[in-house]
Amino acid sequence: MKFLVIGNITKDTIKTKEKEIITFGGSASYSSIAAKKLGCDTFVLSRGNNELDDWIKFLGNLGIKVELENSEKVSHFVNDYTEKERKQFWLSDAGKIDFKDLGKMDIIHLGSVFNEITLDCVKKARKNAKLISLDVQGFLRSSNKEKVIMKFWEERAEFLKYVDLVKVNRLESSFISKKTIYEEMCKEIAELGPKVVEMTLRENGSIVFSDKIYKIPVYHTNLVDKTGAGDVYAAAFAIRYSKTNDALESGLFASAAASFVVEDFGTKNIANTDLVEKRFNELKGMMR
């Protein structure tokens, strides 16, 4: 199975009360590593410069093929965990991605971090993939004196009519739907085009809407850093759904996959298929 994620790789500064570390991430990193570990032939289309060289070499050693458009800057976030809730700051932007035909893909995941994916890019991706998955996060972001804020996605209908699967979290939901109840939000979003809506609700699991609403339990584990959990969820969901067309099974599999990445900082703990299947079977047993 061929899996392409489009989105800018990010340089991430992580601040905690104990330390400050520099790592690399973005949906392009988390989703591609998850896809590779779940058995896909994996590609990334991104923008950046030589600051990313070591990270791209690391991805290459995993077998992930990165097509990098050159830019003056890299996309750089600061994730500040020194208080109860994470604060996020935006330092620099690598810019818009021009779509490049890397061959026909089974799945293209649109993993924007800061408005780098244009409508033209989405239209071209649609012609090159059997299944299009989109995470809304980067389409909602704006910056106010470097601090990242969210804005309502006015162009959502124009983008989502080209999309099969869309992933949104509980905080993002009010910036894509005008409803107030989660189930109604999912239905409204689905009316814009997607076959399936995935809404993650942190410790309350997730909701998946296709032909009906499915409530997916969370796999309880030791939470260290939630960054990237939604990216892994979206990638795992798309991979399972492309094989089964089963929204419930795909949601359980995605929940299991996401439970690993939160157990450490960055991409260190993204799990392979065998490990994910074990937790998937445990979650499946909880549904009986």
Secondary structure as UniProt FT lines:
FT   STRAND          2..6
FT   STRAND          10..15
FT   STRAND          20..25
FT   HELIX           27..37
FT   TURN            38..39
FT   STRAND          41..48
FT   HELIX           50..52
FT   HELIX           53..62
FT   STRAND          65..70
FT   STRAND          75..80
FT   STRAND          87..92
FT   STRAND          105..110
FT   HELIX           119..128
FT   STRAND          129..135
FT   HELIX           137..140
FT   STRAND          141..144
FT   TURN            145..146
FT   STRAND          147..150
FT   TURN            154..155
FT   HELIX           156..160
FT   TURN            161..162
FT   STRAND          165..169
FT   TURN            170..172
FT   HELIX           173..175
FT   HELIX           182..190
FT   TURN            191..192
FT   STRAND          196..200
FT   HELIX           202..204
FT   STRAND          206..209
FT   STRAND          213..216
FT   TURN            227..228
FT   HELIX           229..244
FT   HELIX           247..261
FT   TURN            262..263
FT   TURN            266..269
FT   HELIX           273..286
//
